[in-house]
């Protein structure tokens, strides 16, 4: 089964997560098929906290990939953030 999940990176006490498409049998930080975004929970100032390539996520969901619960929440946040600036303009 193909899943879209977080792969941890960064140093100790400074997490950084890549949002990746991977085979569910692979290790959390192991081999992946495609990187579709990132999440930086400790971003501050002008640093970007979340980026998701919505078109690629939609493609993978269309071919049967499952979202992890955390990634589902992050994708929802990214959609809301993408719609909010467009509505304000």
N, C-alpha and C positions, 0 to 999 in steps of 0.2 A: 504494500500500500504506500502511496505517496502522501507525505504530510508537509504542511508549511509550518515551520516552527522556528524557535529562536536558537541560535548557536552563540555561545558566550565567547567573548574576547575581552581584551583590555587587561589591565594589570590588577593586582590585589587591591581590593577596596575601591576600584574604579571600573565598574562593569561597563561593557559595551556589547550590544547584541546585534548580530546580523540576522535578518529575517531570510531564511533559506527554504528552498524546496528540496526535500531529501526523501530517500527511501526510509521507511519507518524502522527498518532493521539496522540502519547505520547508527553509529554513536552520535551523541548530541553534538559534539564539536568535530565530527568526522567528515567523511565525504558527503558532498551535496551536489545536486543537479544544477541549481541556479540560485543566485542571490537576488532577492527581489526588494531589498530595502534594509534599513537599519533602525535601531532604537538605542538612544543614549539617555538613560535615566538620570545621569548626573550632569546633564548639559546645563550651563549657566550663561547668562548674558545673551549675546547674539548667536551662540552656538545652536545649531539645528538639533532638535530633540528626536524627531521622527521623520523618516522618509519611507514611503511605500510606493512602489510602481503598481498602481491600481490595474492597469491593463494586463500586466503579467500575472497578477494574483487572480484576476477574473478568468484569464486563460486556463490557469492550472486548476481552478475550481471547476471550470467547465469540462475538463478532461478527467475529473474524479478525485482531485487532491482534497484532503481533509485539513481544516485549520485547527491548530491547537487552541485551547481556550484563551490563552494570553494573546496570541496573534489575532484571533477573532476580535478581541477587544481593541487592540491597536489599529487594526484595519478600519474598524468603526470610527475610532477617533480621527484617523487620517481622512476618511470620507467627510466627516463633519467639518474638519478644518478646511478641506478643499471647497466645500459648499459655502461656508461662512464668508470668506472674502469675496466670492463671486456675487453673493446676495447683497453685500454692502456696497458694491460698486455700481 
